[in-house]
Every structure is written in C-alpha cells, then in structure tokens.
Amino acid sequence: MIVASALAAFWLLLDHEFGAGGAMVQMGLPVVPFKLDELNRIFGITLLIALIVIGIYSGARRNRYEDAAILLLAGSAVSALFVGDLISFVAALALGGLAAAWVVFASPLEGASRAGARLLIWHGLEGLLFLVGVAFHLSSGTAALAVGRLDITSIGGAFIFAALMIRVGAPAMHVWLKDVISHASPTGAGALSSFTTMLGVYALARSFPSEPLLIWIGAAMVVVGALYAAAENDLRKAAAYALTMQTGLCVALVGIGTPLALAGAEAHAFATILSFLALQLTLGALLSGTGSVGLSQLAGVGQTMPITAVLLLGCGLAVSAAPGLAMFASQAASLEAAAQWDLRWLWTMIWAMPGVVFVALLVRPALAIYTPTGEVRPIKEAPFSMILGAVVALFLCFAVGLAPRWLFDLMPSEISFEPFEIDRVAPQLQLLGAAGVAFLACVQRRLRRSSRCAVARYRCALSGPAGRRWALGWGVGAARLWRLAKLDAAHVRGGRAFVGGVGAGL
C-alpha cells in the first residue's frame, strides 16, 4: 500500500504543470491547496522516492499502526511542500508532528513511549511558535498569506524563524532528532530521517533566503554534529548527528542565498535524504539481526551478516561524499557556491566535513564489524525485503552520483560545472584517505602508550620487597592488560583483518 500510494503521487506530480490551483477563501482568509514550482518539485520528487524505498523495506514486518503513521507523516510532509498559503503550511506541519510521534510510539524498542512524548513536546512548541508568528503576521496588516519571503526583523517573521530552527535541529534544539531515531523501529528511523529536517530546509529557502544569520547557524550545526558524531558509540545516534551536519550545510547555503547556493542546497538536500535513508535502513537491518548497533557490540558481524556488513560500508561511502556517489556531486556544488563569497572558513568547513563522517560512519564501524571473535558463527542475514530496500536506496545514490546532470537540470538555477574534474576528485580522495590513516594512527598510538604504562606498573610491582605487594601488583597489572587487550587491541586486529573480512563478505 505504501509503494502504491507513493507511485500514484509521483505520477500526479510529474504530470502536473507549474502553477497554483484550487485557490479559495475560507473565513475571509485565502487558501491555496496546491502550488507547484521548481523549488518544491525537487523536494517532492525526493520525498516520494524515499517513500517508495521505505515501502519496499517495510515488507519484512506487519505493523499496520506504523504503516499508517508513516503514510500520514509522508503525506503531511508532501502537503506542506505543495500548499501555497501559510495557514495550510502550519496545519500540515502540525499534522506531521503528530504523525512523527505516532511513528515513535509504534516502535517496539524500549523507551520509545518516552521518546515519543518528548517529541510531542518539541513539536508542540514548534506549532505554538508557528501559530503566534502567523497571528502577528496577520495583525501587521499584511494581506498576503502566501508561503513566500518573510522579514525576520518583524515579530511574526521572528517567531516563524524560531519555529523553523526547531524543525531543522539548530544548536540547543537538535536533541530531538537523535532521540527519536535511536528509539524508532528500523523502518520508522528511515522515515523520520527523510520527512523531518529537510522540510525545514525547504521552508527556509522559501521564506528566508539570503539571511546572513543562517550562515552562522548552519556552521554551528556542522560543528555540533561533527563533535557528537565522532564521539557517539550508537551508530544510529551517530548517523542522526551526521544528518544534523548535512542539514547545517544546507542551512548555511540558504543563508548565502545566491542562485548557485540555493541550487546547491536543494541538490544537497536531495542527496542527503537518499544517502541517510540508505544508511538508516542498513542500520535497521543490522539492529534486527544483532539487537544492537553499538560499536562495542558489533564484533563478528562481518561473519554472521556479510551482506549487511558490505552494505554498511557502501552507505558509509555514500554519506562521506565519496566520488561516484550522490553527495559528492552535491558537495561539489556547495563548495563552488561558497567559493564565490569571501567565506574561506565556511569553504574549509564544507571541504573537511566528509573526513569526519568517513571516520565516524565508515572506519569505526569497519573496525568493529570485522574484528575477529575467534568463534565460528552461522550466517544469519536480515530479511530479504530489508536487504532489498537498502540496496535500492544505495543504488540510487550511485545512480545520481555517477550521472548527476539530470539532477542539476532539475534545479531552479543552472549548475554548469562538472563535478568529476580531476581537481575535485583527487582532493576528495586525499581527504578521505588522510582522515582514515590519521584515525588508525591515533588508535595505534593509544595502544602503544597504554601498553607502556602497563609494563611500567608491572615493574613497580615486581620491585616491591613484600610478596603480598608483588602478588597484588601482578594481579592488577594482569587485569589491566587483559582489559586493554580487549578494548584497544581488538580494534587494531579488526583493522588488520579488514581487507580479508571484506573479501569474505563479498
């Protein structure tokens, strides 16, 4: 049913011409239920493709309540894209907030009910800010309620801007995203990552383009997301923080506001939705097979779930903007837009982002899943429909990445450069390689330093005159050595076994 609904909506979208339709007046206020242009068309195509993939993936289980919630969430997101007035837009967002909480409530994971309640609080605050903003906008004597450019210096515009900061996950307002994704079901996490934050990017591009404050907010989102993604043990939470990074990049590009920057923001939103959908679906398959996506509990997964392990590596490349995948093409457009302004610090930040994501969501998981356990375990893969959905999402990332011209042609502004020029591909490969080598070197150095400290403690214990002190020192030293070997050396052994494990998985 999900796939059929998405295909029908996709056909109607492609068959419709640009323009508004069905305009009416309700209680003296103009209502425009449908308006299509180049900006919302690209977002609509992306969300409907994501819904098709989620429908394929969801065939592994039967949960009518979650299916209904996902359809309501996707429908409200698509409705918010295509309505032409502020009142209908706020109503669609409010309905989407309720549906998102419903998705979390339908999850069987522990703590999902509390996470859903917290999400209701966040979306309730967002809806309240929207309503106050629209009310002030009306009271200011503005006759037009069309979804269009707003003035952030007005009271109504400021309240609407604050509501959109919750939606995109600005600093101090970003915690709801990782909270709900980590408690949602495998299917629900994919839906929440696709139909929530990027809708805020669309609204900012529609209402607050060229707002300088967005550049700083987007940069702060990148920094906060990078710090948390690199330190998080739970891979679904790490992916949520990495999604905050990419959303921050889109927000900063909207703040730049040039035609190329807006086109880059839309292209990057398209690529981000597909790439992180593939990653969340793969992590969901991993969760269904192992019961956990914590790095410390994934040893041996390369042996027991070889297909899922290879998919996880492919998704890690996709979200790291590796050449040949969708996010590389969109990041190239983003770098080109930032280079046209005197914002070298922003250009450097955009350029360095893939290195952080590469370590957080590819190198660390690879070391964990290909760490040998010394046991022979039977292969127990995720259900076929889960694997198929993740494969389709990853295939779309490759399809867009290898032939990005059709995506660039859908943008409102022309993107004329070629992303696969050698001066773009070579630095990207060097960045990813250097980030991986630097991380492995840090792990190796930490292991050696820990081993030297352990040896020094053993010598102090052996030099004691009393046998009791010697025995106590020996016991403590042995315990520490055993713990260090388990925690640190396992990652190094995983690194040495990485190539062999990938070969076995293939």
N, C-alpha and C positions, 0 to 999 in steps of 0.2 A: 504493500500500500504506500509506503514511504517513497519508493522508487517511482511508482506510477504517478503519484502526486507531483513529484519533482519534475518528471519528464513532461507532464501536461503544462506546468507553469513555465518550464523552459521553452516549450514550443510557442506558447502565447507571448512570451517576452520577445522572442526572435521575430515573430510575425507582426508585431506592433510597430507603428511608425512613431517618430518623436512627436511630442506634443502633450497637451493636457486633455483630459476627457472626464465627463460626468460631473462637472462643476455644479454646485447647488448652494443654496443659502439655508442654514439651519439656525433658528433662534437669532436671526439677524447677523450671523457670522458666516463668512464664506468657507465652504468645504470643497476641497479638490481631492477626490479619492484616488486619482491616478494622474501621474505626470512622468513622462519618460524623456530622458536626455542622455547625453554621452556619459555624464558623471555617474548617475545611478545605474545605467545599463551594465557597466563593467562590474560593479559590486553585485548586482543581481545575478549576473552570469556566474560569478564566483560562488555565491551562497547556494545557488541551485545545483551546481556541480558537486559542492560539498554534501548537500543533502542526498544526492544520488549515491555517492560513495558510502555515506552513513547508512542508507537503506540496505545496500549490499552487505555491509558489515554486520548489521543488526540481525541478520537471518540466523545467527548462531544461537539465539535465545528467544524465548517467547515471553515478552513483558509488555502487555497491551497498555499499561499505565505509562510506562516510559516512552513507548512509541507515540502515544497521544501527546505527551508532554513535548517530545522532540518536534513533532509536526506543528504544535502550537508555537513553540519557540522559533522555528524556522519561518512559519507563516507571519508571525509578528515582525520578525526582522525584515523580511521581504516587503511587508506592508509599509514599514517605516521608511524603506528606501523609496517607494514609489508614490507615497502621498505627497500632495502639494501644499498643504497648509499645516501650521504649527500645532493646532489642536489635534488633528488626526495623527500627527507625528508623535506627540506626547502620549496619546492614547495607545498607539502601537507599542511604544517603548514600555509603558506600564504593563501592558499585557505580556510583553516579552519577559519582563522581570518576574512576573508570577510564574510563567512557564519555565524559566530557568530554575527557580526554586523547586518547582514540581519535578524537574529532571533530577535534582539532587535528592529530593525526598524519595524518589523511586529507586534509588541506589540501594543495593543490599549490603554495602560496606558499613563497618562500624563507625559511628559518629556522623553519618550522613544527615540524620534528622537535625542535629545541632548546627551543622554547616548550612543546611537549607534555611533554618531560622535566621542565622546570621546574614545570609544573602538577602532574605526578605527585608531586614533592617537597612542594608545598604541600598537596595532598590527602592525602598520606601522613602529614604532620604533623597535619592535621585529624583523620584517622582514629585516630591514636595518642592524641590528646587525648580523643577521644570514648571510646575503649576504657578508658583509665585512669579517666575520670570515671565510667563505668558500673560499673567494678570497685570503685571506692571507694564508690559509691552502694550496691552490693550488700553490701560489707563493713561498712557502717554499721548493718546490721541492718534496713534498710528492706525490708519485704516487697513493697511495690508497685513494679512497674517500668513503670507506665503512663506514657505521654507526657503529662505534666502539669506543674504548678508545681514548680519546684526552688528550693532555697535556695542563693544564691550564696555565702553565708558558709561552707558546708560544702566539704570538699575535692572531693568528687565534683561538686558543682554548679559550683565554680570551674573545674574542668577542662572541663566541658561548655560553660560560658560562653566560655572561651577558644577552644574549637573553633568555636563559632558566630561569634566575631569574625573568624576567617579566612574563614568562609563568606560573611558579609555584606561583607567588604572594609573592615574598620576601619583607621584610620590605621596605617601601617607594615606592614599586611597586605593592602593594596589593589592592589599592583602586578601580581598575577597576572591580574586581570581585563582590564586594558588590554593586557597581554602576549598573552594567548590570543586576544582578539577581533581584535587587529591582525594576527595570523598565521593566523587561521582563514579558511576559504573564505567566500564571500558567504552561503551557506546556514548554514554552521556558526556564523558570528558571530551570526546571528539566534537560533539555538538556544541558544548559550551565554549570550546576554544575557537569555533568557527563563527558563531552567531552573536557574539557579545561585544568584544572590544573594538573590532574593526567597524562596527556600526557607528561607534563614536568618532572614528577617524572620518567616515563619510560625512557625519553631521558637522564636524569642524571644517572640513573642506567646503561644505556648502555655506556655512554661516560665518566662519571666522578665518577666511584665507588672508594671508599676509599679516597676521597678528604677530608682532615680534615676541610677545610673551611665550608663544607656543614653542619657539626655538629653545628657550631655556628649560621649559617644562619637559619637552621631548628629550633634551640632553640629560636632564636629571633622571628621567625614566630609564634611559640607556645605562647610566652608571649604577643605579639601584638594582636594576635587573641583572646586570653583569656580576655584581658582588654576590648577590644571593644565589644566582645560578651556579657560580663556581664553587660555592660552599655547601650546596644542598645535597644530602645523601639520597633523598627520594627523587627518582627520575621524573615522575610526573610533576612534582613541585618545581624541579629544575627547569623542565620544559615550559611551565607556566611563567616562570621568571624570564626565561629567554623570549617568550612571546611578548612580555612587557617591554623588553629591549626593542624588539622589532616594531611594536606599536609606537614606542617613543620615537623611533626614526621617522615613521610616517607623520607623527605629530609635528616634529621639527621641520619636515619638508613642507607641510601645510603652512607653518609659520613663515618659511621663506617666501612662499606664495607666488613665485614666478611660474609661467606656464609649464616649463620643464620640471620644476619642483613638484607642482601639483600632479603632473603626469607620472612622475617618479613615485609619488606617494600612492597613487592608485595602483600602479604596476606592482609596487612592493606589497601593498595590501593583498592583492590577488595572489602573489607568490607565497606570502606568509600564511595565508589561510590554507592553501593546499599543502604546504610543507609541514606545518604544525598539525594539520589534520592527520597526515600520514604518520607522523611521529606519535601522536596520542593514540591512534588506532593500534600501532605496533606495540606501544607500551601496555595498552589494554590487553592485547593478546598475551603478552608476557605476564601480566598480572593474573590472567585467567589460568595460566599454566603453572605458575610458581606461588601465587598467593601474595607476592610482594614485588615491588620494583625498587627496593632499597639496594644501593650498590654493595653494601656489605653482605647481602644475602643472595647474590646472583652468581656465585662461583659454580661453574659446571653447566651453566645454561647453554653454552655453545655446544655441548654434547647432547643434552636432553631435548633442546628445541633449536636445531640447527637452522631451519628456515627462518624462524622468528629472529634469531641472532643476526643472520645476514641482512634481513630487512631493517633491523635496528641500526646496523652500520650504514645502510643506504640512506635511511632517514636522517642519521647524524650528518652525513654529507649534504643532504638537502637543506637542512636548517643552518648549516655552516656556510652556505653560499658557495659551494664548490663549483668550479667551471663545468658547464654542461647541465646544470640544474636551474630551476626557475629563479631562485633567489639570487643567483649570481647575476643574471640579466637585469633584474630589478635593482640590485645594489649598484650595478654599473651606472644605471640611470640616476640613482640617488647621488653617487659621487660626482657625476657630471653636473648635476644641479647645484650641489654645494660648492663646487669649484668655481662657479660663475660669480659667487659672492666672496667677499673678503672674510671668510669664516674658516680659516685654516684649522682651528681647533675642532670645529664640527666635522670637517672633511677627515681629519685624522681619526676622530672617534668612529665615524662610519666605516672607515677603512679597517680599523682594528677590531670591530665587533665580531666578524667571523672567527677570529682566532680564539676569543673567549668561548664562543658557542662550540667550536670544534673540540676544545679540551673538555668542556663541561658535558657535552652530549654525544661525543664520539669516543675520544681517547679514554676517558674514565670508564664508560660502560664497556668498551672493548677489553680493557684490562680486567674488569670484573667478570664478564661472562666467559672469557677464555682462560680464566685461572683454573688450572687442573686441581681436581679434588682427590685424585688417587682412587676413585671408585668408578666402577662400570655401571652406568645408569641406562635404563631403557629410554628410547626416544618417545617423547610424549608431546606432540605438537598441539598448537591451538586448533580449534575447529576450522574447517575449510573456509566458511564464509568470512571469518575474521581474517584469515590469511589473504583471501581474495580481495577484500575491501582495502587492506593495507597495500597490497600490490597495485591495485588500480590507482590509489592516491599517489603512490611513489612513481608509477608510470607517467601520470600526468605531470609530475614535477620534472621528469626527464623530457617529456614531450615539449613542454613550454620552454625548458632551458636550452634544448638543442635547436629549437626553431622559434625564437621569441618575437619574430617580426609580426606575426599575426596578433600577438598581444599588444605590441606597440601601436599597431594600426587601429586598435580599439580606443586608444587614449584620446581625450579631448584635444590635446596638443601633440604636435608631431615630435616623435623621438627618432632622429635621423642617424645617430651614430651606431656603429657596430660593436656589440659587447665583446666579441671574440677576437679583437685585435690583440697582438702579442703583448703590447704594453699594458693591457688589462689582465690577461690570463696569467702571465708569468708572475707579477707581484702577488696575485691572489694565491697561487700555488706556493710561493715562497713564504707567505704569511702563515698559511695553514701548516706547512711543514715545520717552520720555526716554532710555532706555538706548541706543536706536538713534541718536538725534540726538547724544548725548554721544560715542558711539564715532566717528561720522563727523566730528564737530568735532575730535576728537583726531587723526584721520588727516589732516585738512586742515591743522591747526596744525603737525603734524610735517613735512608737505610744505613749508609756507612757511618754517619755521625752517631746514630743510635747504637750501632754495633760497638764503636769505640767507647762510648760511655758504659756499655755493659761490661766490656773487658776491664775497664778501669775499676769498676765496682768489684769485680771478681778478685783482682789483685789486692785490693784493700782488705777484702775478707780473708784471703789466704795468708796475709802478713800478720794477722792477729795472733797473739800468744795463746789464747784460750781456745780449746777445741769447740766449745759451745759457740763462740763468736765465729769460728771458721764454718761450722755447720750452718749457722743462721745465714751468714753471708752467701754460702753456696746455694742454700735454698732460695733466697731472694733473687740471687743472680740467675739461677736456672729458670725461675718463674718469669722473670723479666725477659730473658732470652726467648723463652717459648712464646710469650705474648708478642714480642717484636717480630718474631719469625712469622707468626700467624697474620699480623696486621699489615706489616710493611713488605716483607719478602714475598708475600703472596702476589702482590701487585707486580713486582719485578718478574716473578716466574710467569705471571699472566702475560707480561709484555713479551717475554721470550717465546711463549707458546702462541702468540697472537697469529703469526703467519700460518703456522701449522693448523691452528684452530679454524681460521677462515677457510683454508683449503679443505679441511674435513667437513665444514658446514656446506661448502659448495658441492 
